[in-house]
């Protein structure tokens, strides 16, 4: 017998945690926003389930940009694509697997020109199972970081975002920039990078190449 229930807007059962399909059905039927109020409402609902959506911030960027002060409300093709992509991601959101506190946690990091993202998960039967997704758009000076710095920022962001899971646990981090492994032992790095490295040293971390 499967025991399940709705807790804080999530369906919880022995299978794991998933979105509340009743809420998702309502979101699925929403038309494209025609004003800021409707856009804020849609993004609010979508953000509630952002842990289920890979690269949420990157996908939502055209919509989020419309919320900036003084920006005219022009819902163009990029916004429409982002709107439909988010709705599809919510409808097809995966079931978050139950945790195994005796197994290592795995973080898969990624960085682009405008955003960083990460997937927290664990391996079971040689398959990676997602526990939570996290992402953020880059702002200000972060947009001018080098590729290596953005990759390291993605790692630091992930560690900070998932800290409550990772304290005292073995953590394997997958990233596609091999320079990170060198950077963690670099003696003449920028002060900002040194602070990041010191933060990472608080955890039991192993860096692996995502391509390998």
N, CA, C and O of each residue as an XYZ file, in Angstrom:
848
protein
N       0.844     -1.196      0.000
C       0.000      0.000      0.000
C       0.879      1.245      0.000
O       1.814      1.350      0.795
N       0.578      2.194     -0.897
C       1.338      3.437     -0.984
C       0.623      4.518     -0.186
O      -0.522      4.861     -0.478
N       1.300      5.048      0.814
C       0.746      6.134      1.616
C       1.281      7.443      1.058
O       2.492      7.610      0.914
N       0.386      8.372      0.745
C       0.811      9.637      0.168
C      -0.104     10.753      0.630
O      -1.213     10.514      1.108
N       0.388     11.987      0.479
C      -0.396     13.145      0.867
C       0.237     14.415      0.342
O       1.372     14.403     -0.136
N      -0.501     15.513      0.431
C      -0.011     16.813     -0.010
C       0.533     17.560      1.197
O      -0.186     17.785      2.170
N       1.799     17.941      1.134
C       2.458     18.663      2.222
C       3.116     19.914      1.653
O       4.013     19.822      0.814
N       2.670     21.085      2.109
C       3.245     22.362      1.673
C       3.314     22.463      0.148
O       4.319     22.903     -0.411
N       2.243     22.053     -0.507
C       2.167     22.188     -1.952
C       2.899     21.127     -2.737
O       3.012     21.232     -3.959
N       3.406     20.089     -2.055
C       4.114     18.994     -2.714
C       3.430     17.665     -2.382
O       2.914     17.475     -1.281
N       3.437     16.765     -3.344
C       2.916     15.424     -3.113
C       4.045     14.556     -2.578
O       5.078     14.402     -3.230
N       3.851     13.993     -1.399
C       4.884     13.208     -0.725
C       4.397     11.772     -0.567
O       3.291     11.529     -0.084
N       5.237     10.825     -0.980
C       4.909      9.409     -0.838
C       6.201      8.632     -0.659
O       7.280      9.223     -0.604
N       6.100      7.307     -0.568
C       7.304      6.486     -0.430
C       8.159      6.522     -1.701
O       9.331      6.146     -1.674
N       7.573      6.971     -2.805
C       8.339      7.100     -4.055
C       9.262      8.310     -4.029
O      10.296      8.330     -4.696
N       8.872      9.331     -3.242
C       9.654     10.553     -3.171
C       8.752     11.771     -3.114
O       7.615     11.690     -2.649
N       9.260     12.904     -3.590
C       8.523     14.170     -3.578
C       8.260     14.594     -5.017
O       9.146     14.514     -5.868
N       7.049     15.042     -5.280
C       6.724     15.520     -6.621
C       5.791     16.723     -6.531
O       5.292     17.061     -5.458
N       5.569     17.359     -7.670
C       4.698     18.527     -7.687
C       3.255     18.100     -7.440
O       2.881     16.951     -7.680
N       2.457     19.040     -6.959
C       1.029     18.807     -6.781
C       0.363     18.943     -8.153
O       0.246     20.047     -8.684
N      -0.066     17.829     -8.717
C      -0.589     17.833    -10.082
C      -1.826     18.719    -10.235
O      -2.076     19.236    -11.324
N      -2.592     18.901     -9.179
C      -3.768     19.773     -9.251
C      -3.337     21.216     -9.506
O      -3.954     21.923    -10.303
N      -2.270     21.650     -8.821
C      -1.752     23.007     -9.026
C      -1.146     23.144    -10.422
O      -1.326     24.165    -11.086
N      -0.427     22.110    -10.861
C       0.208     22.161    -12.175
C      -0.840     22.228    -13.280
O      -0.631     22.894    -14.294
N      -1.960     21.546    -13.092
C      -3.025     21.578    -14.096
C      -3.558     22.990    -14.264
O      -3.866     23.413    -15.378
N      -3.666     23.718    -13.166
C      -4.118     25.114    -13.226
C      -3.100     25.961    -13.982
O      -3.468     26.764    -14.839
N      -1.806     25.780    -13.660
C      -0.747     26.540    -14.328
C      -0.717     26.219    -15.820
O      -0.514     27.106    -16.649
N      -0.920     24.944    -16.155
C      -0.871     24.501    -17.550
C      -1.921     25.208    -18.402
O      -1.714     25.414    -19.598
N      -3.039     25.577    -17.797
C      -4.134     26.193    -18.539
C      -4.024     27.713    -18.620
O      -4.853     28.358    -19.262
N      -3.014     28.288    -17.980
C      -2.858     29.742    -18.002
C      -2.464     30.225    -19.394
O      -1.615     29.611    -20.040
N      -3.072     31.323    -19.869
C      -2.653     31.913    -21.144
C      -1.392     32.751    -20.932
O      -1.052     33.060    -19.790
N      -0.698     33.123    -21.997
C       0.479     33.992    -21.843
C       0.098     35.291    -21.133
O      -0.962     35.851    -21.412
N       0.937     35.778    -20.226
C       0.637     37.014    -19.494
C       0.492     38.209    -20.435
O       1.208     38.321    -21.430
N      -0.438     39.092    -20.109
C      -0.644     40.304    -20.908
C      -0.281     41.561    -20.135
O      -0.368     42.668    -20.668
N       0.127     41.396    -18.876
C       0.544     42.546    -18.071
C       1.465     42.058    -16.958
O       1.640     40.854    -16.769
N       2.050     42.999    -16.223
C       3.013     42.650    -15.179
C       2.381     41.840    -14.057
O       3.016     40.938    -13.511
N       1.139     42.151    -13.710
C       0.477     41.417    -12.630
C       0.359     39.937    -12.982
O       0.644     39.074    -12.152
N      -0.056     39.647    -14.197
C      -0.192     38.255    -14.628
C       1.167     37.573    -14.718
O       1.297     36.392    -14.393
N       2.188     38.323    -15.163
C       3.535     37.756    -15.263
C       4.081     37.415    -13.884
O       4.639     36.336    -13.683
N       3.923     38.335    -12.932
C       4.398     38.072    -11.561
C       3.692     36.857    -10.971
O       4.315     36.051    -10.280
N       2.411     36.723    -11.239
C       1.652     35.582    -10.723
C       2.190     34.277    -11.304
O       2.386     33.306    -10.573
N       2.428     34.250    -12.619
C       2.942     33.034    -13.249
C       4.322     32.681    -12.720
O       4.579     31.529    -12.369
N       5.218     33.673    -12.660
C       6.571     33.402    -12.176
C       6.565     32.978    -10.711
O       7.389     32.165    -10.293
N       5.641     33.525     -9.937
C       5.534     33.121     -8.538
C       5.178     31.649     -8.407
O       5.758     30.934     -7.590
N       4.220     31.199     -9.214
C       3.846     29.781     -9.202
C       4.993     28.907     -9.699
O       5.271     27.853     -9.127
N       5.652     29.348    -10.760
C       6.747     28.554    -11.324
C       7.921     28.465    -10.357
O       8.520     27.400    -10.205
N       8.253     29.571     -9.705
C       9.389     29.586     -8.777
C       9.142     28.689     -7.570
O      10.085     28.163     -6.979
N       7.880     28.517     -7.207
C       7.566     27.648     -6.074
C       8.074     26.232     -6.324
O       8.438     25.520     -5.388
N       8.094     25.831     -7.592
C       8.541     24.481     -7.951
C       9.878     24.488     -8.685
O      10.186     23.551     -9.421
N      10.675     25.537     -8.491
C      11.910     25.656     -9.261
C      12.914     24.543     -8.941
O      13.779     24.248     -9.766
N      12.817     23.930     -7.778
C      13.742     22.837     -7.443
C      13.562     21.642     -8.375
O      14.434     20.778     -8.458
N      12.421     21.596     -9.079
C      12.158     20.500    -10.018
C      12.585     20.841    -11.448
O      12.537     19.981    -12.328
N      13.004     22.093    -11.686
C      13.254     22.556    -13.056
C      14.734     22.852    -13.261
O      15.286     23.755    -12.633
N      15.355     22.107    -14.120
C      16.762     22.323    -14.433
C      16.934     23.646    -15.186
O      16.183     23.945    -16.114
N      17.947     24.441    -14.767
C      18.268     25.720    -15.410
C      17.084     26.685    -15.388
O      16.835     27.390    -16.366
N      16.363     26.715    -14.281
C      15.180     27.571    -14.178
C      15.505     29.029    -14.487
O      14.819     29.656    -15.293
N      16.545     29.577    -13.853
C      16.861     30.997    -14.018
C      17.207     31.339    -15.458
O      16.822     32.394    -15.962
N      17.936     30.446    -16.121
C      18.306     30.685    -17.515
C      17.064     30.676    -18.403
O      16.921     31.528    -19.280
N      16.174     29.722    -18.179
C      14.950     29.636    -18.979
C      14.069     30.859    -18.746
O      13.514     31.420    -19.690
N      13.945     31.269    -17.485
C      13.028     32.353    -17.118
C      13.601     33.742    -17.374
O      12.901     34.735    -17.176
N      14.849     33.837    -17.807
C      15.518     35.136    -17.940
C      14.731     36.150    -18.781
O      14.593     37.292    -18.344
N      14.210     35.795    -19.959
C      13.441     36.795    -20.722
C      12.229     37.320    -19.959
O      11.874     38.492    -20.081
N      11.594     36.451    -19.172
C      10.437     36.869    -18.380
C      10.864     37.726    -17.203
O      10.241     38.747    -16.913
N      11.921     37.315    -16.528
C      12.414     38.069    -15.373
C      12.876     39.458    -15.780
O      12.725     40.411    -15.015
N      13.438     39.582    -16.980
C      13.909     40.888    -17.451
C      12.774     41.895    -17.567
O      12.995     43.097    -17.418
N      11.565     41.419    -17.831
C      10.416     42.323    -17.951
C      10.030     42.949    -16.616
O       9.322     43.956    -16.580
N      10.497     42.351    -15.514
C      10.149     42.867    -14.185
C      11.054     44.005    -13.746
O      10.797     44.649    -12.729
N      12.121     44.258    -14.513
C      13.047     45.330    -14.154
C      12.339     46.680    -14.233
O      11.530     46.920    -15.129
N      12.657     47.551    -13.284
C      12.016     48.864    -13.204
C      12.259     49.654    -14.481
O      13.386     49.745    -14.968
N      11.185     50.223    -15.014
C      11.298     51.054    -16.206
C      11.292     50.296    -17.516
O      11.357     50.905    -18.584
N      11.214     48.957    -17.450
C      11.210     48.154    -18.673
C       9.791     48.076    -19.239
O       8.873     47.665    -18.529
N       9.593     48.461    -20.504
C       8.253     48.352    -21.097
C       7.831     46.891    -21.221
O       8.659     46.012    -21.457
N       6.539     46.646    -21.060
C       6.037     45.272    -21.135
C       5.844     44.894    -22.602
O       4.820     45.202    -23.210
N       6.847     44.222    -23.151
C       6.788     43.727    -24.531
C       6.992     42.217    -24.479
O       8.119     41.742    -24.342
N       5.915     41.477    -24.589
C       5.973     40.018    -24.489
C       6.303     39.462    -25.876
O       5.410     39.106    -26.645
N       7.608     39.396    -26.178
C       8.054     39.009    -27.513
C       8.177     37.488    -27.649
O       7.764     36.739    -26.764
N       8.753     37.046    -28.774
C       8.869     35.608    -29.038
C       9.732     34.894    -28.003
O       9.446     33.756    -27.630
N      10.802     35.570    -27.534
C      11.669     34.960    -26.517
C      10.897     34.730    -25.221
O      11.073     33.706    -24.560
N      10.042     35.686    -24.860
C       9.221     35.546    -23.655
C       8.207     34.417    -23.824
O       7.980     33.631    -22.904
N       7.606     34.346    -24.998
C       6.610     33.300    -25.242
C       7.252     31.915    -25.187
O       6.668     30.973    -24.651
N       8.456     31.800    -25.744
C       9.160     30.517    -25.695
C       9.499     30.133    -24.255
O       9.339     28.978    -23.861
N       9.969     31.109    -23.471
C      10.291     30.850    -22.065
C       9.042     30.430    -21.294
O       9.093     29.513    -20.473
N       7.932     31.095    -21.556
C       6.661     30.784    -20.899
C       6.250     29.332    -21.157
O       5.915     28.599    -20.226
N       6.279     28.927    -22.423
C       5.869     27.565    -22.765
C       6.885     26.527    -22.278
O       6.503     25.420    -21.899
N       8.166     26.877    -22.286
C       9.194     25.948    -21.803
C       9.029     25.682    -20.313
O       9.156     24.542    -19.866
N       8.745     26.732    -19.544
C       8.537     26.561    -18.103
C       7.288     25.724    -17.834
O       7.300     24.855    -16.962
N       6.226     25.978    -18.568
C       5.010     25.187    -18.363
C       5.260     23.711    -18.681
O       4.802     22.830    -17.953
N       5.976     23.450    -19.753
C       6.283     22.063    -20.110
C       7.147     21.406    -19.047
O       6.946     20.240    -18.709
N       8.124     22.168    -18.512
C       9.004     21.627    -17.471
C       8.216     21.280    -16.213
O       8.516     20.290    -15.545
N       7.216     22.083    -15.889
C       6.389     21.807    -14.713
C       5.526     20.563    -14.925
O       5.380     19.737    -14.024
N       4.962     20.442    -16.115
C       4.094     19.299    -16.414
C       4.880     17.993    -16.391
O       4.356     16.956    -15.986
N       6.137     18.046    -16.827
C       6.968     16.831    -16.913
C       7.962     16.729    -15.760
O       8.924     15.965    -15.837
N       7.739     17.492    -14.693
C       8.673     17.508    -13.560
C       8.871     16.106    -12.992
O       7.904     15.360    -12.839
N      10.119     15.740    -12.677
C      10.400     14.388    -12.186
C      10.012     14.204    -10.723
O       9.773     15.175    -10.004
N       9.954     12.963    -10.300
C       9.787     12.654     -8.877
C      11.162     12.726     -8.217
O      12.111     12.082     -8.663
N      11.254     13.517     -7.154
C      12.505     13.639     -6.413
C      12.668     12.411     -5.522
O      11.823     12.129     -4.673
N      13.763     11.688     -5.728
C      13.975     10.430     -5.019
C      14.253     10.653     -3.525
O      14.810     11.686     -3.153
N      13.873      9.697     -2.667
C      14.222      9.789     -1.243
C      15.736      9.787     -1.056
O      16.464      9.177     -1.840
N      16.207     10.473     -0.017
C      17.642     10.574      0.248
C      18.188      9.300      0.872
O      17.488      8.583      1.587
N      19.458      9.038      0.581
C      20.220      8.006      1.279
C      21.367      8.719      1.981
O      22.366      9.068      1.352
N      21.224      8.936      3.291
C      22.217      9.724      4.030
C      23.542      8.995      4.183
O      24.518      9.589      4.641
N      23.597      7.742      3.816
C      24.852      6.991      3.893
C      25.624      7.001      2.568
O      26.751      6.512      2.501
N      25.025      7.551      1.533
C      25.660      7.588      0.214
C      26.194      8.990     -0.076
O      25.669      9.969      0.455
N      27.228      9.102     -0.909
C      27.748     10.428     -1.271
C      26.702     11.234     -2.039
O      25.850     10.681     -2.734
N      26.792     12.548     -1.895
C      25.979     13.433     -2.719
C      26.775     13.800     -3.963
O      28.001     13.910     -3.916
N      26.080     13.985     -5.064
C      26.717     14.375     -6.315
C      26.117     15.690     -6.798
O      24.900     15.873     -6.785
N      26.982     16.595     -7.221
C      26.532     17.877     -7.751
C      27.074     18.032     -9.167
O      28.281     17.952     -9.394
N      26.183     18.249    -10.098
C      26.578     18.511    -11.482
C      26.401     20.004    -11.738
O      25.284     20.520    -11.687
N      27.506     20.694    -12.013
C      27.489     22.147    -12.161
C      27.606     22.555    -13.622
O      28.163     21.833    -14.448
N      27.064     23.733    -13.915
C      27.149     24.257    -15.273
C      27.125     25.776    -15.204
O      26.518     26.360    -14.306
N      27.794     26.412    -16.165
C      27.826     27.870    -16.230
C      27.721     28.309    -17.681
O      28.311     27.699    -18.573
N      26.963     29.377    -17.904
C      26.857     29.966    -19.232
C      27.241     31.435    -19.121
O      27.691     31.880    -18.066
N      27.069     32.183    -20.190
C      27.408     33.605    -20.159
C      26.542     34.366    -19.167
O      26.989     35.359    -18.592
N      25.298     33.912    -18.957
C      24.334     34.690    -18.190
C      23.810     34.013    -16.930
O      23.085     34.643    -16.160
N      24.152     32.755    -16.699
C      23.583     32.051    -15.548
C      24.484     30.907    -15.111
O      25.326     30.423    -15.868
N      24.282     30.490    -13.860
C      24.935     29.284    -13.350
C      23.843     28.366    -12.815
O      22.789     28.823    -12.374
N      24.113     27.071    -12.862
C      23.121     26.120    -12.388
C      23.773     24.882    -11.823
O      24.957     24.628    -12.044
N      22.983     24.108    -11.088
C      23.510     22.887    -10.476
C      22.376     21.900    -10.225
O      21.223     22.280    -10.022
N      22.740     20.629    -10.246
C      21.809     19.554     -9.910
C      22.394     18.778     -8.742
O      23.509     18.265     -8.833
N      21.654     18.688     -7.652
C      22.047     17.859     -6.516
C      21.378     16.504     -6.670
O      20.176     16.421     -6.923
N      22.160     15.444     -6.515
C      21.578     14.120     -6.646
C      22.429     13.050     -5.995
O      23.421     13.347     -5.330
N      22.040     11.822     -6.190
C      22.791     10.660     -5.723
C      22.690      9.566     -6.782
O      21.728      9.517     -7.547
N      23.681      8.702     -6.815
C      23.668      7.592     -7.763
C      23.062      6.351     -7.119
O      23.360      6.013     -5.973
N      22.219      5.693     -7.872
C      21.617      4.439     -7.441
C      21.538      3.529     -8.654
O      20.996      3.907     -9.693
N      22.079      2.331     -8.515
C      22.118      1.385     -9.636
C      22.798      2.008    -10.846
O      22.370      1.823    -11.985
N      23.879      2.759    -10.573
C      24.701      3.398    -11.604
C      23.953      4.468    -12.395
O      24.348      4.800    -13.513
N      22.895      5.001    -11.834
C      22.124      6.048    -12.489
C      21.980      7.231    -11.546
O      21.706      7.060    -10.358
N      22.167      8.441    -12.085
C      22.054      9.651    -11.269
C      20.584     10.006    -11.075
O      19.833     10.131    -12.043
N      20.183     10.166     -9.821
C      18.816     10.560     -9.493
C      18.837     11.959     -8.883
O      19.514     12.195     -7.882
N      18.099     12.879     -9.486
C      18.081     14.259     -9.009
C      17.329     14.383     -7.691
O      16.296     13.747     -7.479
N      17.870     15.212     -6.820
C      17.215     15.551     -5.556
C      16.660     16.967     -5.623
O      15.561     17.240     -5.140
N      17.438     17.869     -6.231
C      16.998     19.253     -6.347
C      17.794     19.959     -7.432
O      18.968     19.663     -7.654
N      17.134     20.902     -8.106
C      17.797     21.759     -9.085
C      17.900     23.169     -8.508
O      17.043     23.593     -7.732
N      18.954     23.891     -8.891
C      19.111     25.280     -8.463
C      19.824     26.053     -9.562
O      20.680     25.506    -10.258
N      19.471     27.325     -9.719
C      20.127     28.157    -10.713
C      19.940     29.620    -10.350
O      19.053     29.966     -9.570
N      20.776     30.473    -10.917
C      20.648     31.916    -10.720
C      21.233     32.626    -11.927
O      22.164     32.129    -12.562
N      20.681     33.791    -12.241
C      21.222     34.600    -13.318
C      22.375     35.436    -12.785
O      22.378     35.833    -11.620
N      23.344     35.698    -13.635
C      24.495     36.508    -13.257
C      24.144     37.981    -13.393
O      23.394     38.375    -14.286
N      24.698     38.789    -12.494
C      24.418     40.222    -12.511
C      25.707     41.008    -12.326
O      26.690     40.492    -11.794
N      25.695     42.259    -12.769
C      26.813     43.176    -12.529
C      28.161     42.615    -12.938
O      28.315     42.096    -14.044
N      29.155     42.722    -12.032
C      30.516     42.255    -12.340
C      30.597     40.770    -12.676
O      31.512     40.348    -13.384
N      29.659     39.976    -12.181
C      29.689     38.534    -12.458
C      29.642     38.239    -13.957
O      30.185     37.232    -14.411
N      28.994     39.116    -14.721
C      28.884     38.909    -16.161
C      30.238     39.002    -16.854
O      30.419     38.488    -17.958
N      31.193     39.669    -16.188
C      32.525     39.845    -16.774
C      33.534     38.816    -16.271
O      34.707     38.878    -16.640
N      33.103     37.879    -15.442
C      34.020     36.848    -14.950
C      34.533     36.015    -16.126
O      33.863     35.876    -17.148
N      35.717     35.476    -15.957
C      36.257     34.551    -16.950
C      35.459     33.248    -16.909
O      34.687     33.008    -15.981
N      35.656     32.421    -17.920
C      34.956     31.134    -17.958
C      35.270     30.304    -16.722
O      34.382     29.685    -16.135
N      36.547     30.295    -16.331
C      36.949     29.541    -15.139
C      36.264     30.075    -13.891
O      35.793     29.303    -13.056
N      36.209     31.409    -13.765
C      35.575     32.011    -12.590
C      34.080     31.700    -12.550
O      33.526     31.462    -11.476
N      33.435     31.702    -13.693
C      32.005     31.373    -13.724
C      31.767     29.915    -13.345
O      30.787     29.590    -12.674
N      32.667     29.046    -13.779
C      32.548     27.639    -13.402
C      32.711     27.462    -11.893
O      31.981     26.694    -11.267
N      33.669     28.174    -11.322
C      33.870     28.084     -9.876
C      32.711     28.727     -9.125
O      32.305     28.233     -8.073
N      32.174     29.830     -9.658
C      31.004     30.458     -9.051
C      29.831     29.480     -9.018
O      29.081     29.443     -8.043
N      29.672     28.692    -10.075
C      28.599     27.691    -10.102
C      28.773     26.678     -8.980
O      27.800     26.271     -8.345
N      30.013     26.275     -8.739
C      30.297     25.317     -7.664
C      30.000     25.940     -6.305
O      29.352     25.325     -5.458
N      30.481     27.172     -6.104
C      30.264     27.866     -4.826
C      28.769     28.086     -4.590
O      28.275     27.878     -3.482
N      28.059     28.505     -5.626
C      26.611     28.701     -5.526
C      25.915     27.408     -5.111
O      25.041     27.414     -4.245
N      26.312     26.297     -5.739
C      25.691     25.005     -5.436
C      25.958     24.580     -3.998
O      25.052     24.124     -3.300
N      27.203     24.731     -3.561
C      27.557     24.355     -2.192
C      26.751     25.169     -1.187
O      26.253     24.630     -0.199
N      26.626     26.467     -1.444
C      25.875     27.329     -0.534
C      24.381     26.989     -0.571
O      23.721     26.967      0.467
N      23.859     26.728     -1.754
C      22.430     26.450     -1.909
C      22.043     25.133     -1.238
O      20.977     25.025     -0.632
N      22.911     24.145     -1.350
C      22.600     22.807     -0.830
C      23.317     22.506      0.481
O      23.425     21.344      0.874
N      23.800     23.525      1.152
C      24.626     23.362      2.362
C      23.988     22.426      3.382
O      24.676     21.594      3.973
N      22.692     22.553      3.592
C      22.032     21.757      4.635
C      22.134     20.254      4.365
O      22.099     19.453      5.299
N      22.258     19.874      3.098
C      22.427     18.459      2.754
C      23.879     18.006      2.919
O      24.141     16.845      3.234
N      24.819     18.928      2.704
C      26.208     18.552      2.455
C      27.113     18.550      3.677
O      28.175     17.928      3.653
N      26.714     19.234      4.745
C      27.570     19.309      5.934
C      27.832     17.905      6.477
O      26.898     17.178      6.813
N      29.094     17.535      6.559
C      29.482     16.236      7.089
C      29.360     15.083      6.115
O      29.591     13.931      6.483
N      28.998     15.380      4.869
C      28.808     14.317      3.876
C      29.923     14.345      2.835
O      30.577     15.370      2.639
N      30.131     13.219      2.177
C      31.033     13.155      1.034
C      30.322     13.782     -0.160
O      29.170     13.458     -0.447
N      31.029     14.694     -0.864
C      30.421     15.413     -1.981
C      31.289     15.250     -3.228
O      32.475     15.582     -3.211
N      30.710     14.750     -4.286
C      31.404     14.626     -5.568
C      30.838     15.684     -6.510
O      29.635     15.710     -6.773
N      31.710     16.556     -7.015
C      31.278     17.649     -7.877
C      31.751     17.397     -9.303
O      32.939     17.196     -9.557
N      30.805     17.414    -10.216
C      31.120     17.234    -11.636
C      31.031     18.587    -12.338
O      30.009     19.268    -12.257
N      32.094     18.969    -13.020
C      32.110     20.214    -13.770
C      32.884     19.993    -15.057
O      33.739     19.110    -15.123
N      32.592     20.782    -16.077
C      33.211     20.537    -17.379
C      34.394     21.455    -17.659
O      34.781     21.639    -18.813
N      34.968     22.029    -16.605
C      36.133     22.884    -16.805
C      37.288     22.364    -15.962
O      37.317     22.565    -14.748
N      38.236     21.700    -16.603
C      39.326     21.035    -15.886
C      40.187     22.007    -15.096
O      40.856     21.601    -14.146
N      40.183     23.291    -15.470
C      41.015     24.274    -14.773
C      40.623     24.425    -13.310
O      41.426     24.878    -12.494
N      39.389     24.047    -12.972
C      38.953     24.152    -11.579
C      39.843     23.329    -10.660
O      40.186     23.773     -9.564
N      40.212     22.151    -11.094
C      41.047     21.282    -10.265
C      42.391     21.949     -9.988
O      42.939     21.840     -8.891
N      42.909     22.637    -10.993
C      44.162     23.372    -10.818
C      43.954     24.569     -9.894
O      44.794     24.865     -9.044
N      42.810     25.260    -10.074
C      42.544     26.475     -9.322
C      42.473     26.216     -7.823
O      42.864     27.072     -7.030
N      41.980     25.050     -7.428
C      41.834     24.744     -6.011
C      43.180     24.625     -5.297
O      43.232     24.658     -4.068
N      44.257     24.490     -6.051
C      45.590     24.407     -5.438
C      46.466     25.592     -5.831
O      47.651     25.625     -5.501
N      45.888     26.565     -6.536
C      46.640     27.731     -7.011
C      46.956     28.662     -5.847
O      46.073     28.966     -5.045
N      48.194     29.115     -5.743
C      48.631     29.928     -4.606
C      48.479     31.426     -4.844
O      48.394     32.188     -3.881
N      48.443     31.872     -6.109
C      48.422     33.308     -6.399
C      47.096     33.743     -7.024
O      47.077     34.610     -7.898
N      45.998     33.149     -6.583
C      44.683     33.476     -7.130
C      44.201     34.829     -6.606
O      44.740     35.351     -5.630
N      43.181     35.392     -7.261
C      42.580     36.645     -6.823
C      41.940     36.453     -5.446
O      41.527     35.346     -5.101
N      41.858     37.544     -4.652
C      41.244     37.431     -3.319
C      39.852     36.808     -3.359
O      39.496     36.019     -2.484
N      39.063     37.165     -4.378
C      37.716     36.596     -4.482
C      37.778     35.084     -4.632
O      37.013     34.360     -3.994
N      38.686     34.606     -5.474
C      38.808     33.171     -5.692
C      39.320     32.463     -4.447
O      38.922     31.337     -4.150
N      40.211     33.140     -3.719
C      40.731     32.560     -2.475
C      39.595     32.364     -1.469
O      39.522     31.333     -0.800
N      38.700     33.371     -1.367
C      37.549     33.248     -0.453
C      36.673     32.067     -0.852
O      36.188     31.323      0.001
N      36.478     31.905     -2.138
C      35.662     30.789     -2.609
C      36.310     29.451     -2.277
O      35.649     28.518     -1.820
N      37.609     29.377     -2.513
C      38.324     28.130     -2.239
C      38.266     27.790     -0.755
O      38.088     26.628     -0.389
N      38.417     28.805      0.104
C      38.336     28.582      1.554
C      36.958     28.049      1.943
O      36.838     27.193      2.820
N      35.917     28.566      1.278
C      34.564     28.070      1.540
C      34.458     26.596      1.159
O      33.900     25.794      1.910
N      34.991     26.243     -0.003
C      34.904     24.862     -0.470
C      35.675     23.911      0.431
O      35.318     22.741      0.561
N      36.735     24.420      1.054
C      37.561     23.575      1.909
C      36.856     23.181      3.207
O      37.349     22.332      3.951
N      35.702     23.798      3.479
C      34.918     23.417      4.655
C      34.211     22.073      4.444
O      33.705     21.476      5.394
N      34.182     21.606      3.196
C      33.422     20.406      2.863
C      34.347     19.312      2.335
O      35.451     19.578      1.861
N      33.864     18.080      2.430
C      34.604     16.924      1.922
C      34.279     16.776      0.436
O      33.354     16.059      0.054
N      35.068     17.479     -0.402
C      34.752     17.606     -1.821
C      35.755     16.859     -2.688
O      36.959     16.870     -2.434
N      35.227     16.215     -3.706
C      36.059     15.624     -4.757
C      35.586     16.182     -6.094
O      34.408     16.070     -6.435
N      36.512     16.791     -6.861
C      36.178     17.358     -8.159
C      36.420     16.321     -9.252
O      37.494     15.724     -9.326
N      35.416     16.114    -10.097
C      35.562     15.205    -11.233
C      35.147     15.919    -12.517
O      34.274     16.787    -12.509
N      35.787     15.540    -13.615
C      35.459     16.126    -14.906
C      34.143     15.540    -15.410
O      33.997     14.322    -15.519
N      33.190     16.415    -15.716
C      31.876     15.956    -16.165
C      31.963     15.171    -17.468
O      31.136     14.297    -17.730
N      32.963     15.485    -18.281
C      33.113     14.807    -19.568
C      33.671     13.398    -19.407
O      33.517     12.549    -20.285
N      34.333     13.160    -18.249
C      34.964     11.856    -18.053
C      34.021     10.815    -17.539
O      34.420      9.670    -17.328
